[in-house]
Amino acid sequence: MSTPISTLLFCPATAPDKVAKIPSTGADSAAIDLEDAVNTTHKVAARAIALESITSSAFRNFPVFVRINDTSTGLTEDDIAGVVHPHLDGIVLSKASSPADIDLADAALARAERAAGIPIGSIGIIPLLETAAGVHRAVDILSASSRVRTAIFGFVDYMLDVGIHSIDHTPDADELLYARSAVVMACRVAGIQPPLDGPFLGIRTPEALLAQCRQARRMGYAGKMLIHPSQVGPAREGFAPDPEEVEQAKNIVRAFTEADRLGKAAIVVDGRLVDYPVVARARRILEGAL
């Protein structure tokens, strides 16, 4: 996973026809779900269905992850053993709440990789931080293994865990500001890729999804966990620089390059002060626009 994920589309393992269509949706990665989207009575059978999807030609050259059940369920190790395959890029570990959860998954992955003849450490881990403990201990969790690639902030279970008394968050998600920011900071401190924002539960309100993606991008998120193919387009748009922003960044880089050549380290461009950190951000915006 060399490039940050921006659109990770989830689908229940028990819907293999839909899983097979993910590479054609425009999403850049797939997540086959063994957790919340699978009924308790079908969880064991879902592993074999997930493995069949992973081994199909649809995922030969397309990033695919599997969301497994959390360590409190007793299903984690068997989930891992049931889905490890050379086509698998990584697991999404539900309700990661302590470094011990990562240690357990890491050891289980090593055993499964050894059994499958895959180089140890090939398969990554994306912790899903969706509890108060997970957010509070995020740096320790995300630093617990070299397998950890990034994180996802799962607001649905987080709201339940901390006692936020509403079905959904408010449009601007003010009540989640601390937790969302903490996850961004933890990824940076742990030295891993920027995180993915949690799911947007509406599938008929693309404007609201677009606004939330733009907000998440401003906060430092690289992408979003998606639950429906219709969300791919708004999410891709929301995490891409808009044309006005790109033009402003070009002006800043152009003007500062000339100023730097003349020995100046701070100038005014379009009525605002520009120095080295501002130029670095402008260059990052232009890289994201490529």
C-alpha positions, 0 to 999 in steps of 0.5 A, a space after each residue: 500500500 505505497 499510495 494512501 487509500 482515498 476510497 475503501 469500499 466495504 461489502 459483506 463477504 456474504 454478497 460475493 456478486 457485489 464484492 466482485 464488482 468493487 474494482 469497477 466502481 471507481 473505488 481504489 480499494 476493497 474491504 470484504 466484511 466479516 464483522 458488522 455486515 455479517 449475521 452472527 450465524 453466518 460468520 464462520 461460513 463467510 470466511 470461505 466465501 471471502 477467501 473465494 472472492 480474494 482468490 478470484 481474478 477480480 482481485 489479482 491486481 486490485 487492493 483488497 482487505 478483509 475486515 475481521 471480528 474484534 479480539 473480544 469475540 474469539 473469532 479474530 485468529 480463525 478469521 485471519 487463518 481463513 482469509 490469508 492469501 497472496 492476493 490479500 493486502 491486509 486486514 481491517 481490525 475492528 475495535 482495536 483498543 490496545 496494543 495487545 489487539 495488534 500483537 494478537 493479529 500480528 502473531 496470527 498473520 505470521 502463522 497464517 503467512 507461514 502456512 501459506 508460504 507467504 513472506 512474513 510481514 507481507 499482509 498489513 493491518 489497518 486498525 479501526 479505532 472506534 472506542 474511547 480506549 482506541 482513540 485514547 491509546 491510538 499512538 501506542 496501537 498504531 506503533 505496535 507493529 510494522 504491519 500497521 499501514 494507516 487507521 480508520 476512525 469509526 464514529 458509529 461505535 465510538 458514539 455508542 461507546 462514549 454515550 453520544 445520544 443521537 442516531 447520527 452526528 450533526 452535519 458539521 460533526 462538532 461532537 467528533 472533532 476531538 476524536 477525529 483530530 486525535 486519530 490524524 495526530 496519532 497516525 503522524 506520530 506513529 509515522 504511518 499514512 494519514 487515516 481514513 475517515 469513518 463511514 457516511 451512512 446516507 446513500 441518497 445525499 451526495 452533497 452532504 457526503 461531499 461536504 463531510 469529505 472536504 471537511 475530513 480532508 481539511 482535518 488531515 484525512 487521506 480518504 474515507 471508508 465507504 459503504 455503497 458504490 454511489 459514494 465513490 464519486 463524491 468521496 473522490 471529489 471531496 478528497 481531491 484539491 479543487 481547481 481554485 486551490 490548485 491555481 493558488 498553489 501554483 501561484 505560490 510555488 511560482 512566486 516563491 521559486 523566483 523569490 528564493 532564487 533572489 535570496 528571499 525567504 518570505 514574500 506576499 502572494 495574493 495578499 498573504 504571507 508565504 514562507 517555507 512551510 506555506 510553500 511546502 503545503 502548496 507543493 503537497 496540494 499540487 502533488 495531490 492534483 496529479 
